[in-house]
């Protein structure tokens, strides 16, 4: 499995790959979802985070593709079909569209104070994280119960401790949810740590 390690520069190539993957999903409404992402969000140019991983334009897109490639490999000999693997991996973080805003701060660089860009949170639709992704995607296409659970709980132990009993149950009952969380972790902490 080869996953590009990047520092920007691949946005158009990544966007094309992402859209082709989503268009190949056999779900009513998938084209409307793609149009929404293209025309009403900053999904394709958004960072994956404010500072933790791939915090540059196109980072969220790259992260989504990384998670897809890892999850596809992890679930290649299981009951899960291509549609499900593509949907949960490519759209698990759709909640981060229209979420970050570029701002400026003063920073000391080589003993000189300079204004530098950084990302701050400006959530345009404050509905949570995984649950927000489920809601957005469900506005356009049908998600199975297990797909909803996987997307909703993809943060795993990064959820608040009050949710640990839910996570425990979901991960026991759903290989898809467990492996989506693992793919997200692998992408973030192994593949993307150098970017």
Buried (B, 14 or more C-beta within 10 A) or exposed (E): EEBEEBEEEBBEBBBEBBBEBBEEBEBEBBBEBBEBBEEEBBBBBBBBBBEEBBBBBBBBBBBBBBBBBBBBBBBEEEEBEEBBBBBBBBBBBBBBBBBBBEEEEEEEEEEEEEEEEBBEEEBEEEEEBBBBBBBBBBEBBEBEEBBBBBBBBBBBEEBEEEBEEEBEEBBEEBBBBBBBBBBBBBBBEEBBEEB
